[in-house]
Amino acid sequence: MSSTTDPLFTPLSVGNLTLRNRLVMSPMTRGFSPDGVPPEFAPDYYGRRAENEIGLIVTEGIGVDHPAALGDSTGTGWDYPDLHGDAALAGWKKVVDRVHAAGSAIFPQLWHHGGLRLEGTGRHPEAISVRPSGNWGPEPGPFQPPHYREQITTMTRPITESEIADLIAGFARSAANAMKVGFDGIALHGAHGYMIDTFFWDVTNQRTDRWGGPSLRERAAFGVELVKAVRAEAGNTPIMFRFSQWKLHDYDAYLAETPQELEELLGPLTDAGVDIFDASTRKFAVPAFDGSPLTLAGWAKKITGKPTMAVGGVTLATDLQSSFIDGSPAEDNLPAVRERIAGGEFDLIGIGRSLLTNPDWGTRVRLGQPLKSFKPEDNGTQV
């Protein structure tokens, strides 16, 4: 299959942006920024993937301009970058310029840990971690270290109305910073149990004011206002929104049990200004709901009419958590990706762990060359 007929290598226009193909570097936490500034290797790290056919780079999660944005959210540290402050913005400008020189687009993923952050950690240890209703949610899973599990479940007070306004303003300031730096769009992390997602999930949002309620449409209010604020700063550039069913502390969680419930979330977000939905799953091809073969990305497109991205286990045989322990053999599941893109089920495919192992992933796939298997140590790559 030539690159002119391969669905993976066809362009896609989203608003005022044209992507050269359907390949996306999925956001992956790095943890090499103890001072909040992208490390010296960051321009080459991202640029190398752009030079090898990845049409859109979505950065690692970047802390928004809010004191409680980042901290220890896993029990393993908090060396994550910021999207505020002169030094951090200068560092991201180098990354953006390098990716643009390679002919690709780049979005920053705006990130806030919310209730997953341990109080007393991060660059602002005095900041209070913010939660919609003060509770953590279910019991922590076995993948969190014991000291984290013991501390994180402590009940805190619900976030106040004025604190919600400050939080939304912090996202908006960071979006404005992204535009100043030259990013091509904004990616919002609204998944996995982090700040935005905790407002969506009925387990962590038990509010009875305008920010909560029994329906997903009511619990979408925070996300809607946040998207509107980001849109005001981003102008006509695309906004990508990541959502998920699963959470870091509950892999079996469901935000939406039915397509109708999913519409209650995605419909208001679409009206607020989202251009692309990033449907985060652990296996991209798994049907989202009983009675239909459609994936979560497929349902998102059917419901909203917007371009969507599928992600989860692309060209890898084993699941996320297992691969970090034992690695994962490469697996050619790209025929299923091509079929779904060609058929219009979704529009973009996010590549994660395999792209850490294979920075030349796009070139290898275009030329029909084999991919290397993922090793646990690849998660710490700086190449």
FENTAVEN-V181448 format. One record per residue. N is the residue number from 1. PHI is phi as a letter, one per 20 degrees, with the letter a starting at -180 (999 if undefined). PSI is psi in degrees with one decimal (999 if undefined). D_FIRST is the distance of its C-alpha to the first C-alpha in Angstrom with 2 decimals. Layout:
N;PHI;PSI;D_FIRST
N;PHI;PSI;D_FIRST
This chain:
1;999;126.7;0.00
2;e;162.7;3.81
3;f;-17.0;6.69
4;e;-19.3;8.20
5;d;-14.3;6.45
6;f;121.6;5.94
7;g;-27.5;9.57
8;f;-23.9;10.56
9;d;24.3;10.58
10;e;145.6;12.46
11;f;162.8;16.19
12;b;129.2;19.03
13;d;131.3;22.66
14;c;107.1;25.47
15;m;-126.4;28.89
16;e;11.3;29.39
17;d;132.8;26.40
18;d;120.5;22.84
19;e;140.8;20.37
20;f;-20.1;17.50
21;b;-169.8;15.06
22;d;9.4;15.60
23;e;129.0;16.32
24;c;133.4;20.04
25;f;113.1;22.30
26;f;146.7;24.54
27;f;131.3;28.26
28;c;124.5;29.73
29;g;134.0;33.44
30;d;-54.3;34.32
31;m;35.9;38.12
32;d;26.6;38.74
33;c;69.7;40.89
34;f;-24.8;44.51
35;d;8.5;45.88
36;n;0.1;43.29
37;d;135.4;41.69
38;g;138.1;38.09
39;f;165.8;38.33
40;g;-30.8;37.92
41;e;-7.9;34.56
42;g;-44.2;33.06
43;g;-42.4;31.73
44;f;-36.4;29.81
45;g;-50.4;28.70
46;f;-40.1;27.09
47;f;-35.3;26.17
48;f;-39.4;24.25
49;f;-37.3;21.81
50;f;-38.9;21.62
51;f;-19.1;20.94
52;d;47.4;17.93
53;m;8.1;15.89
54;e;113.2;18.02
55;f;-30.1;18.82
56;c;125.9;21.95
57;e;124.1;24.44
58;d;121.0;27.00
59;f;168.5;29.83
60;g;162.7;31.86
61;f;133.2;34.68
62;c;130.2;37.26
63;f;133.6;40.84
64;f;170.5;42.24
65;f;75.6;45.66
66;b;133.3;47.78
67;f;-28.0;50.01
68;e;15.7;48.84
69;f;-43.5;45.10
70;c;149.3;44.39
71;a;-158.2;46.09
72;e;106.6;45.67
73;d;3.6;43.48
74;c;-10.7;42.55
75;n;10.3;45.55
76;c;1.7;43.82
77;p;-177.0;44.54
78;b;38.4;43.73
79;e;64.3;42.40
80;d;153.9;40.12
81;e;162.5;39.73
82;d;163.0;41.40
83;d;45.2;40.54
84;b;155.1;44.10
85;n;140.7;46.48
86;g;-44.1;46.27
87;f;-43.3;44.97
88;f;-43.5;42.13
89;f;-36.9;41.07
90;f;-38.5;41.23
91;f;-42.0;38.99
92;f;-30.0;36.39
93;f;-38.8;36.61
94;f;-40.2;35.45
95;f;-47.8;32.43
96;g;-46.1;31.57
97;f;-39.2;31.99
98;f;-43.0;29.77
99;f;-41.9;26.88
100;f;-37.6;27.39
101;f;-26.0;27.45
102;e;-1.3;23.92
103;n;15.3;22.80
104;d;167.0;22.59
105;d;160.8;24.93
106;b;133.1;27.28
107;d;142.1;29.48
108;e;140.4;32.43
109;e;110.2;32.92
110;f;128.8;36.59
111;c;137.3;38.18
112;b;125.7;41.59
113;f;-25.7;42.53
114;l;-134.2;45.20
115;f;-4.9;47.05
116;e;-10.9;44.90
117;e;129.9;46.63
118;f;127.7;49.69
119;f;145.7;52.65
120;n;4.7;54.07
121;d;167.2;50.73
122;n;-175.8;48.56
123;f;-9.9;49.75
124;c;72.6;52.16
125;f;-19.4;53.71
126;f;-15.4;56.43
127;f;141.6;54.06
128;e;129.3;54.21
129;f;141.2;50.96
130;d;134.1;50.27
131;c;144.3;49.64
132;g;-45.6;49.94
133;c;5.6;52.59
134;n;-15.5;53.44
135;e;155.5;51.98
136;e;-40.1;49.14
137;p;-141.3;47.89
138;f;173.9;47.53
139;f;139.1;48.59
140;g;148.7;46.30
141;f;176.9;43.89
142;f;-11.3;44.15
143;e;-10.9;41.63
144;e;136.7;44.09
145;f;154.1;46.78
146;g;-41.9;50.32
147;f;-33.6;51.83
148;f;-44.9;49.21
149;f;-37.5;49.72
150;f;-36.9;53.47
151;e;-35.7;53.43
152;f;-23.8;50.67
153;e;-2.6;52.20
154;f;129.6;55.36
155;f;135.7;55.95
156;c;176.8;56.05
157;e;154.2;57.17
158;f;148.8;54.88
159;f;140.6;53.52
160;e;168.9;55.88
161;g;-46.2;55.30
162;f;-34.5;55.87
163;f;-34.6;53.57
164;f;-42.8;50.78
165;f;-42.6;51.33
166;f;-39.6;51.22
167;f;-47.1;48.01
168;f;-40.1;46.24
169;f;-34.7;47.67
170;f;-40.5;46.22
171;f;-43.3;42.69
172;f;-42.6;43.38
173;f;-39.8;44.71
174;f;-35.4;41.66
175;f;-41.5;39.40
176;f;-40.8;41.60
177;f;-39.9;41.24
178;f;-40.3;37.45
179;f;-38.7;37.67
180;f;-37.8;40.11
181;f;-28.0;37.82
182;o;13.1;34.91
183;f;154.0;32.52
184;e;-5.1;30.13
185;a;-173.8;31.05
186;c;134.3;32.77
187;d;129.7;31.60
188;d;129.2;34.39
189;e;98.4;34.67
190;d;33.8;36.10
191;c;177.8;35.16
192;m;13.8;36.22
193;n;9.2;39.95
194;e;-171.8;40.36
195;g;-57.2;42.66
196;f;-43.0;40.99
197;f;-30.2;39.93
198;f;-23.8;43.51
199;f;-29.4;44.65
200;f;-34.5;42.17
201;e;127.5;43.06
202;f;-19.0;46.27
203;f;-37.0;47.14
204;d;-11.7;47.52
205;d;100.9;48.50
206;d;27.1;51.75
207;f;155.5;53.15
208;d;7.2;55.15
209;e;-160.2;55.07
210;f;-9.2;52.53
211;e;3.6;49.94
212;b;-172.8;49.92
213;q;173.4;50.57
214;f;-20.1;49.56
215;d;154.7;46.41
216;f;-35.1;43.11
217;g;-40.8;43.69
218;f;-41.7;46.91
219;f;-10.6;45.46
220;f;-6.6;42.65
221;g;-42.5;45.35
222;f;-47.3;45.01
223;g;-39.5;41.25
224;f;-48.5;41.82
225;f;-34.8;44.50
226;f;-45.2;42.51
227;f;-41.6;39.48
228;f;-41.8;41.93
229;f;-40.5;43.47
230;f;-41.0;40.18
231;g;-38.0;39.15
232;f;-29.0;42.43
233;e;-28.0;41.51
234;e;-10.7;37.79
235;m;-132.0;38.27
236;e;4.2;35.14
237;f;150.5;32.70
238;f;145.6;30.55
239;d;123.9;31.99
240;d;137.4;29.82
241;c;119.9;31.73
242;e;130.4;31.02
243;c;162.5;32.66
244;b;160.4;32.77
245;e;-51.1;34.71
246;f;157.6;35.45
247;c;157.9;37.80
248;g;-31.1;38.32
249;d;8.4;41.62
250;a;90.3;40.56
251;f;-19.8;37.14
252;e;7.9;38.20
253;f;152.1;39.26
254;c;122.6;38.31
255;f;-47.9;38.79
256;c;125.3;37.97
257;e;-17.5;38.64
258;b;162.1;37.34
259;g;-33.2;35.05
260;f;-40.3;38.31
261;f;-37.4;39.36
262;f;-37.7;36.02
263;f;-32.9;36.59
264;f;-27.9;39.98
265;e;-52.5;38.33
266;f;-30.8;35.26
267;g;-54.0;37.02
268;f;-35.7;39.69
269;f;-37.8;37.27
270;f;-47.3;35.18
271;f;-30.5;38.41
272;f;-21.1;39.42
273;p;10.5;36.43
274;f;136.2;33.38
275;d;-30.0;30.09
276;c;135.1;27.53
277;d;127.8;28.16
278;d;102.9;26.96
279;e;98.9;27.40
280;e;115.3;28.18
281;c;164.9;27.88
282;e;-21.1;27.89
283;c;116.3;24.98
284;f;-28.6;22.60
285;e;-2.6;21.95
286;f;131.1;25.67
287;g;142.9;27.28
288;e;-33.8;29.80
289;c;152.5;32.55
290;f;143.3;33.90
291;n;2.5;33.12
292;b;141.7;29.67
293;e;-4.2;26.17
294;f;136.7;25.58
295;f;172.9;25.08
296;f;-40.4;27.43
297;f;-36.3;24.92
298;f;-42.7;24.43
299;f;-39.1;28.19
300;f;-40.8;28.65
301;f;-41.4;26.46
302;f;-38.7;28.19
303;f;-41.7;31.56
304;d;-25.4;31.23
305;m;4.4;28.63
306;e;156.7;27.55
307;g;143.9;24.15
308;c;157.6;23.90
309;d;131.4;22.36
310;e;149.5;21.87
311;b;150.9;22.72
312;p;101.4;23.90
313;m;24.8;22.66
314;f;124.1;19.02
315;l;26.2;17.71
316;c;149.8;21.36
317;e;-26.6;23.31
318;d;165.9;26.76
319;f;170.1;28.50
320;g;-57.3;29.65
321;f;-42.1;33.22
322;f;-37.8;32.66
323;f;-31.0;30.09
324;f;-18.3;32.70
325;e;-47.4;35.09
326;d;-2.0;33.15
327;n;-177.2;29.70
328;b;130.3;26.47
329;f;151.9;23.97
330;f;147.2;20.32
331;b;132.3;18.54
332;e;86.3;14.92
333;d;17.7;15.55
334;f;-28.3;12.45
335;g;-38.1;11.36
336;f;-34.4;14.71
337;f;-48.8;14.19
338;g;-43.9;11.07
339;f;-42.3;13.08
340;f;-37.4;16.13
341;f;-46.2;14.92
342;f;-34.4;13.40
343;e;-3.9;16.70
344;n;12.6;18.83
345;f;-43.2;20.51
346;b;175.3;20.16
347;d;-28.8;18.71
348;c;153.5;18.50
349;c;126.5;18.02
350;e;130.3;20.65
351;d;128.4;20.21
352;d;-99.3;23.57
353;g;-40.0;24.75
354;f;-26.8;21.51
355;f;-20.0;21.50
356;f;-43.9;25.04
357;f;-36.9;24.09
358;c;82.9;20.93
359;f;-20.5;21.72
360;e;27.4;18.59
361;g;-50.5;16.52
362;f;-41.3;14.21
363;f;-43.4;13.69
364;g;-44.7;13.21
365;f;-42.2;10.53
366;f;-36.4;8.60
367;e;-2.3;9.25
368;m;26.5;8.81
369;e;151.1;12.62
370;f;153.1;15.11
371;d;148.4;17.22
372;e;151.8;21.00
373;f;152.4;23.27
374;e;131.7;25.49
375;d;148.2;29.13
376;g;-36.9;32.03
377;f;-16.1;33.04
378;f;-21.7;29.72
379;f;-21.2;31.10
380;d;16.9;33.52
381;f;145.7;31.17
382;d;11.0;32.18
383;d;999;29.30
